[in-house]
Structures are given as structure tokens and as C-alpha cells.
Amino acid sequence: MQWTFSWGWFFGGIAIAVAGLLILKYHRIIGDNLASGVHSYGKIKLWGVIAIIFGFICMANLHTLILRLLLGIIIPNK
């Protein structure tokens, strides 16, 4: 598979990474209002970091490569 750059996925990845940064910044407010309080602060931070990593993967347009690799392992192409 050939890698190609896409401006759409680049800006989409930036949006996902910014959402992850906002989750990290406001994890206490999110935890208090939408989750079970102090017990969930660590989990909410983890989801924020995962969102940031996924945003960087989308910015580099590597998500399709990773998905095709995983699906190629699960469903082999004969």
C-alpha cells in the first residue's frame, strides 16, 4: 500500500488531538460531572492521551495503513 498525504485527515487529526488536550485540561470537571468523581480522574486522563495519540496517527494518515494491516491478519487476502 502506498502512503499518501491528505489535508482532510491532517485537519481531522488536529481536531482529535485538540479534543484530547481539552479532555486532559478539564479532566476534573468531566470526572465530577459525567463520571464517578475522583475515582475516574486517571481513566479520563488515559482516554485523553489515547485521543491525542490517535489524532497524531490520523494527522500522518497512518490509520488506514494500520487498519489494513490488522484486517489483513484477521481476514487474509488470497
GROMACS elastic network, one bead per residue, 0.5 to 0.9 nm:
[ bonds ]
;  ai    aj funct       b0    kb
    1    65     6  0.74829   500
    1    68     6  0.89455   500
    2    65     6  0.88256   500
    3    61     6  0.77278   500
    3    62     6  0.78222   500
    3    65     6  0.78269   500
    4    61     6  0.73182   500
    5     9     6  0.82409   500
    5    10     6  0.80278   500
    5    59     6  0.88045   500
    5    60     6  0.71583   500
    5    61     6  0.63810   500
    6     9     6  0.54688   500
    6    10     6  0.61628   500
    6    11     6  0.88627   500
    6    59     6  0.83136   500
    6    60     6  0.83035   500
    6    61     6  0.68205   500
    7    11     6  0.62573   500
    7    12     6  0.84159   500
    7    59     6  0.84372   500
    8    11     6  0.54368   500
    8    12     6  0.60645   500
    8    13     6  0.85109   500
    8    59     6  0.88039   500
    9    13     6  0.58035   500
    9    14     6  0.84124   500
    9    58     6  0.59298   500
    9    59     6  0.57369   500
    9    60     6  0.78628   500
    9    61     6  0.63393   500
   10    13     6  0.51386   500
   10    14     6  0.63377   500
   10    15     6  0.87846   500
   10    55     6  0.87302   500
   10    56     6  0.85847   500
   10    58     6  0.65650   500
   10    60     6  0.66711   500
   10    61     6  0.71627   500
   11    15     6  0.62502   500
   11    16     6  0.86787   500
   11    58     6  0.88608   500
   11    59     6  0.69223   500
   12    15     6  0.50561   500
   12    16     6  0.62807   500
   12    17     6  0.86381   500
   12    55     6  0.76182   500
   12    58     6  0.71974   500
   12    59     6  0.70495   500
   13    16     6  0.50241   500
   13    17     6  0.60712   500
   13    18     6  0.84911   500
   13    52     6  0.86036   500
   13    54     6  0.75534   500
   13    56     6  0.59783   500
   13    57     6  0.72927   500
   13    60     6  0.80767   500
   13    61     6  0.85404   500
   14    17     6  0.50651   500
   14    18     6  0.60529   500
   14    19     6  0.85318   500
   14    52     6  0.88015   500
   14    55     6  0.61525   500
   14    56     6  0.73828   500
   14    58     6  0.82814   500
   14    59     6  0.65467   500
   15    18     6  0.51109   500
   15    19     6  0.61656   500
   15    20     6  0.86606   500
   15    55     6  0.73851   500
   16    19     6  0.50647   500
   16    20     6  0.62939   500
   16    21     6  0.87162   500
   16    51     6  0.63622   500
   16    52     6  0.66690   500
   16    54     6  0.74298   500
   16    56     6  0.83239   500
   16    58     6  0.84439   500
   17    21     6  0.62163   500
   17    22     6  0.86581   500
   17    48     6  0.86014   500
   17    49     6  0.87834   500
   17    51     6  0.61101   500
   17    53     6  0.73100   500
   17    54     6  0.74110   500
   17    56     6  0.67589   500
   18    22     6  0.61701   500
   18    23     6  0.85673   500
   18    51     6  0.87316   500
   18    52     6  0.73563   500
   18    55     6  0.82236   500
   19    22     6  0.50855   500
   19    23     6  0.62306   500
   19    24     6  0.87209   500
   19    48     6  0.77783   500
   19    51     6  0.73498   500
   19    52     6  0.77486   500
   19    55     6  0.89347   500
   20    24     6  0.62943   500
   20    25     6  0.86448   500
   20    45     6  0.87952   500
   20    47     6  0.75790   500
   20    49     6  0.63417   500
   20    50     6  0.75551   500
   20    52     6  0.50193   500
   20    53     6  0.86526   500
   20    55     6  0.81549   500
   21    24     6  0.50342   500
   21    25     6  0.61214   500
   21    26     6  0.86238   500
   21    48     6  0.64783   500
   21    49     6  0.77812   500
   21    51     6  0.82548   500
   21    52     6  0.68312   500
   22    26     6  0.60072   500
   22    27     6  0.80658   500
   22    48     6  0.78422   500
   23    26     6  0.53398   500
   23    27     6  0.54637   500
   23    30     6  0.76856   500
   23    44     6  0.72837   500
   23    45     6  0.70175   500
   23    47     6  0.79678   500
   23    48     6  0.52592   500
   23    49     6  0.86253   500
   23    51     6  0.88480   500
   24    27     6  0.52869   500
   24    28     6  0.87149   500
   24    44     6  0.75339   500
   24    45     6  0.54239   500
   24    46     6  0.84732   500
   24    47     6  0.85210   500
   24    48     6  0.54181   500
   24    49     6  0.74367   500
   25    28     6  0.81651   500
   25    45     6  0.87835   500
   26    29     6  0.54427   500
   26    30     6  0.62296   500
   26    31     6  0.85218   500
   27    30     6  0.50655   500
   27    31     6  0.58389   500
   27    32     6  0.84657   500
   27    40     6  0.89699   500
   27    41     6  0.62410   500
   27    42     6  0.85898   500
   27    44     6  0.60702   500
   27    45     6  0.63521   500
   27    48     6  0.84641   500
   28    32     6  0.60107   500
   28    33     6  0.84916   500
   28    37     6  0.77392   500
   28    38     6  0.76799   500
   28    40     6  0.88582   500
   28    41     6  0.63343   500
   28    44     6  0.86158   500
   29    32     6  0.52122   500
   29    33     6  0.60745   500
   29    34     6  0.81309   500
   29    37     6  0.87893   500
   30    33     6  0.53555   500
   30    34     6  0.54311   500
   30    35     6  0.68694   500
   30    37     6  0.84614   500
   30    41     6  0.84690   500
   30    44     6  0.79002   500
   31    34     6  0.55928   500
   31    36     6  0.63294   500
   31    38     6  0.67785   500
   31    39     6  0.82303   500
   31    40     6  0.59618   500
   31    41     6  0.58251   500
   31    44     6  0.70631   500
   32    35     6  0.60075   500
   32    36     6  0.65076   500
   32    38     6  0.71331   500
   32    40     6  0.85936   500
   32    41     6  0.86747   500
   33    36     6  0.79631   500
   33    37     6  0.74343   500
   34    37     6  0.81054   500
   35    38     6  0.87645   500
   35    39     6  0.86245   500
   35    40     6  0.65009   500
   35    41     6  0.87303   500
   35    44     6  0.88772   500
   36    39     6  0.62595   500
   36    40     6  0.59527   500
   36    41     6  0.87937   500
   37    40     6  0.58296   500
   37    41     6  0.70653   500
   38    41     6  0.55167   500
   38    42     6  0.84049   500
   39    42     6  0.73712   500
   39    43     6  0.83012   500
   40    43     6  0.52520   500
   40    44     6  0.62043   500
   40    45     6  0.86874   500
   41    44     6  0.52533   500
   41    45     6  0.62615   500
   41    46     6  0.86758   500
   42    45     6  0.51392   500
   42    46     6  0.61877   500
   42    47     6  0.87772   500
   43    47     6  0.63305   500
   43    48     6  0.86639   500
   44    47     6  0.51562   500
   44    48     6  0.62794   500
   44    49     6  0.87941   500
   45    49     6  0.63012   500
   45    50     6  0.86481   500
   46    49     6  0.51616   500
   46    50     6  0.62000   500
   46    51     6  0.86122   500
   47    51     6  0.60980   500
   47    52     6  0.86414   500
   48    51     6  0.50695   500
   48    52     6  0.63060   500
   48    53     6  0.87686   500
   49    52     6  0.50490   500
   49    53     6  0.62578   500
   49    54     6  0.85668   500
   50    53     6  0.51634   500
   50    54     6  0.60818   500
   50    55     6  0.84624   500
   51    54     6  0.50552   500
   51    55     6  0.59873   500
   51    56     6  0.86784   500
   52    56     6  0.63367   500
   52    57     6  0.87010   500
   53    56     6  0.51818   500
   53    57     6  0.62964   500
   53    58     6  0.86958   500
   54    58     6  0.61734   500
   54    59     6  0.85591   500
   54    63     6  0.81975   500
   55    58     6  0.50781   500
   55    59     6  0.60788   500
   55    60     6  0.87356   500
   56    60     6  0.63693   500
   56    61     6  0.85789   500
   56    62     6  0.88664   500
   57    60     6  0.53601   500
   57    61     6  0.62557   500
   57    62     6  0.54348   500
   57    63     6  0.59318   500
   58    62     6  0.60441   500
   58    63     6  0.56584   500
   58    64     6  0.85858   500
   59    62     6  0.77634   500
   59    63     6  0.88932   500
   60    63     6  0.80744   500
   61    64     6  0.67964   500
   61    65     6  0.79136   500
   62    65     6  0.51899   500
   62    66     6  0.62932   500
   62    67     6  0.86662   500
   63    66     6  0.51532   500
   63    67     6  0.60860   500
   63    68     6  0.85503   500
   64    67     6  0.50650   500
   64    68     6  0.60182   500
   64    69     6  0.84482   500
   65    68     6  0.52480   500
   65    69     6  0.61353   500
   65    70     6  0.86904   500
   66    69     6  0.50837   500
   66    70     6  0.61940   500
   66    71     6  0.85456   500
   67    70     6  0.51693   500
   67    71     6  0.59846   500
   67    72     6  0.82962   500
   68    71     6  0.50905   500
   68    72     6  0.57782   500
   68    73     6  0.85223   500
   69    72     6  0.50522   500
   69    73     6  0.63904   500
   69    74     6  0.88428   500
   70    73     6  0.52020   500
   70    74     6  0.63714   500
   70    75     6  0.85037   500
   71    75     6  0.55893   500
   71    76     6  0.76244   500
   72    75     6  0.51668   500
   72    77     6  0.66162   500
   73    76     6  0.58324   500
   73    77     6  0.89118   500
